């Protein structure tokens, strides 16, 4: 065999790469949740590559670090114009998703959101933005419903007798959840005595906590990231403020490292969130296999459910690209609209059924609680692995 023939044969057998963007906060205050989210995408891509990739090509992820909306715009431009990626996955953060997807929409590049929850991301009439996960409205309504369906019955009281407070970081994530919480509480006739925004970068929340204590708040609904969650719990303890229930909206409440930082102080805190890995697998086929794959790849248990939902969403969108036979925007959109999976058919327990705005409608949230250092599912009963515990 001549050298020229050998080189020609090698080139003919070479497998091309298809580049896909991964836009997440890999540094800054949101880095841990951003990295945990990326791990789910990374696992899905590695599994798909081991089976031959998509469209006959191996997937190569191009990472893009965005710590804020401005950087998300810049990195999205780099991905679409310099790296020439076929599609973009992301992002965990609503602010990053909202900003970055504006760039991809103009470029005609499909944008697949796997974890950001603000409803406005898919409410702009865009044709190339799709989301696999549940939204802020899902989270907010479930948090308020928890007061009526779980907290009040456990306390043996009328839910309308409880004083509620809505506190939230003042970014797109927190504002959106708070607006829907207010809407749902009004529908149910619940008593919201305080609604208090604050900066996620705050270093002192003592004045906010004093207002909550002065208002005799029974239940706090908090939408927060990791650092402000830790700060709130520590300062609430110092101030002697202990409500009957604390309910988080994912974010910092979902992280194992938050629990490590707070120790016993987080015991009993509730969290409305994406499905976690401590969930009844009867309605979430493949959950155990995901956890084992995660542990083998990263040498630890998942740090939150963010990796799980990114993993499930990424697999769905990779299926869709294969179904489309292309990454062309129009063909991808046609495949997205045709993609259907029943509820209870994935490792999150979700199904897939996309509305015209690109939002998956076959998604749910679950209620979890920190018990004995673990975030366990307590509601609904079909998914629960433990019973809820409420301070009386």
Secondary structure, DSSP 8 states (H G I E B T S, - for coil): --HHHHHHHHHHH---EEEEEEEE--SSTTHHHHHHHHHHHHHHHHHHHHTT-BTTBEEEEEEEE-SSHHHHHHHHHIIIIIS--SEEEEES-HHHHHHHHHHHHHHT-EEEESS---GGGG-S--SSEEE-S--HHHHHHHHHHHIIIIIHHHHTS-GGGSEEEEEEESSHHHHHHHHHHHHHHHHHT-EEEEEEEE-TT-S--HHHHHHHHHTT-SEEEEE--HHHHHHHHHHHHHTT---SEEEE-SGGGG-HHHHHHHGGGGTT-EEEES--SSS-GGGSTTHHHHHHHHHHHHSS--SSTHHHHHHHHHHHHHHHHHHHTS--HHHHHHHHHH-EE-TTSSTTS--EEB-TTSBB-S---EEEEEETTEEEEEESTTT-SS------
